[in-house]
Amino acid sequence: MLKIGSLKLKSNLILAPMAGVTDLPFRMLCRKFGAELAFVEMINCRSISHKSRKTRHMLSTLPKDKPLGVQVLGCEEKFILKALDVLKVYKFDILDFNAACPAKKVVRRGEGAALLKEPGKLHKLLKLIVKNSKIPVTVKMRLGWDKDTVNAREVALCAQDAGVSGLFIHGRTKTQEYGGSVDYEVIADVKKALNIPLIASGDVFSAQLAGKMLNETNCDGLVIARGSFGNPWIFKEIKEFLKTGKLLPKPERKKVVKVMLEHLGASVDFYGERNGVILFRKFFGWYTKGIRNIRPLREQSSRAKTRLEMESMISKTLYITICLLISYKTIL
Ligand SMILES: Cc1cc2nc3c(=O)[nH]c(=O)nc-3n(C[C@H](O)[C@H](O)[C@H](O)COP(=O)(O)O)c2cc1C
């Protein structure tokens, strides 16, 4: 259904690379609901070349965690080449180069979205990466630095010329970061100019918005980012909507609780109890978004340190809903 260089994907629904989010437990969960391709969290080429324990842990995977991409960040040829060398022993299916990250500490070093200001330098780096990689290379970009310097078409053509096999685009500028609206028109314009696949991201928060992105831009695939927060079944919803035009009902809270417990368990297995629970806290917040009277429980969850404590918070989310239902029925 989607081909990126030699990589054939069964569907065009992709879980975004997200620092601090797309670890092994979350990737496996999203795959269960239909994410086809996933990425490990973005890693700096310098860190990869230093082979620290933390980096090796971030790069760890399972046989079922496939197809899998790695996303690297960098701007110095020396470290990029070293990182590519280290990555050779891993069995990633795709290598994505980040020219999109808007974080201050990143752009200050001339990496991530800073490269949008220097298409010539980006071209040179991509050429080097393509030459030294045995797996398909892609690039992740934004529309440009700011609204006055939108140069997505130029950057995309530059990347294509450097030999990348596909392009990921976030339909916002660097200065927009994650706010403001997504510009579907610019994405559509980039798509028209390219002969490699263009995969788009930006506000794919629902099945309908997925349809809108595909229809308005004619892009070849979708990257789901914040739409998956506390909502890993979004992949299933999008798949169903694109196939039948029907919207699936939201999962019952009982099902959400089951998924939360499974996610917590996987997080504890991957990081150990203390870190696994601490890292799960933000997911607890996302899964419970919109539940009435959840605030006190959320506050408690942000202090939870053991698996048992967190499991008890998760079970209580079910209890809150049941209590609300009982009081509602009593009033009626
Ligand atoms: C917490 C967070 C971390 C992210 N980390 C990365 C990253 O490491 N690499 C990357 O290319 N994009 C990253 N992104 C951007 C997403 O991949 C995506 O392009 C962007 O969020 C737009 O999609 P959305 O509006 O559907 O969230 C991140 C986004 C979020 C919210």
The ligand as an ORCA input file, in Angstrom:
! r2SCAN-3c Opt
* xyz 0 1
  C       5.878     15.183     22.680
  C       6.260     15.266     21.231
  C       7.509     14.823     20.837
  C       7.870     14.885     19.494
  N       9.103     14.412     19.134
  C       9.407     14.378     17.815
  C      10.631     13.794     17.394
  O      11.430     13.334     18.195
  N      10.895     13.767     16.070
  C      10.015     14.281     15.142
  O      10.282     14.234     13.948
  N       8.868     14.841     15.521
  C       8.534     14.888     16.814
  N       7.342     15.418     17.186
  C       6.446     15.965     16.155
  C       5.461     14.927     15.650
  O       6.126     13.864     15.039
  C       4.449     15.537     14.659
  O       5.092     15.864     13.461
  C       3.777     16.777     15.217
  O       3.408     16.602     16.575
  C       2.536     17.144     14.403
  O       1.547     16.203     14.509
  P       0.282     16.399     15.497
  O      -0.237     17.807     15.278
  O      -0.664     15.348     15.019
  O       0.767     16.192     16.881
  C       6.971     15.406     18.525
  C       5.712     15.853     18.941
  C       5.358     15.784     20.266
  C       3.984     16.276     20.662
*
